Amino acid sequence: MNIGDVVFQIFVLIVFAAVIFAAVTSFKYAKNRKAQLDRMEKKLNSRSEDHD
């Protein structure tokens, strides 16, 4: 195995790990964003009910 093969394998591993990391991060971001929007909606609903 020469140095070029080793470098290529490391590069492929880093790219694979980056794709997995990006997927997990985006899933967590979407989940947190939904929770934040739900809290905002609840707050707006309670304010509109108080206003009536």
C-alpha distance (Angstrom), angle and dihedral (degrees) to the residues before:
residue distance angle dihedral
M1 . . .
N2 3.78 . .
I3 3.79 130.2 .
G4 3.83 93.1 -99.6
D5 3.80 91.4 59.5
V6 3.80 91.3 49.4
V7 3.81 92.4 49.5
F8 3.81 91.1 48.3
Q9 3.82 92.5 49.3
I10 3.82 91.3 49.7
F11 3.81 90.6 48.0
V12 3.82 92.0 50.9
L13 3.81 90.8 47.9
I14 3.82 91.6 51.0
V15 3.81 91.9 49.0
F16 3.81 91.2 48.5
A17 3.82 91.5 49.5
A18 3.82 90.4 47.7
V19 3.80 91.9 53.2
I20 3.81 91.9 50.3
F21 3.82 91.3 45.9
A22 3.82 91.3 50.2
A23 3.80 92.0 49.7
V24 3.81 93.3 49.8
T25 3.79 92.6 45.0
S26 3.80 93.3 49.7
F27 3.81 91.1 48.1
K28 3.81 91.2 52.1
Y29 3.82 90.9 46.2
A30 3.81 91.9 51.4
K31 3.80 91.5 48.0
N32 3.82 92.8 49.7
R33 3.80 91.1 45.1
K34 3.80 91.3 53.4
A35 3.79 91.4 49.7
Q36 3.80 90.5 50.1
L37 3.80 91.9 49.9
D38 3.81 90.4 48.6
R39 3.82 90.2 53.1
M40 3.79 91.3 48.9
E41 3.79 91.7 48.7
K42 3.79 91.4 49.8
K43 3.80 91.3 49.6
L44 3.82 92.3 48.8
N45 3.79 91.2 47.9
S46 3.79 92.4 51.1
R47 3.81 91.0 48.4
S48 3.80 92.5 50.0
E49 3.82 90.6 49.1
D50 3.81 90.3 49.7
H51 3.80 90.2 50.1
D52 3.83 93.8 54.7
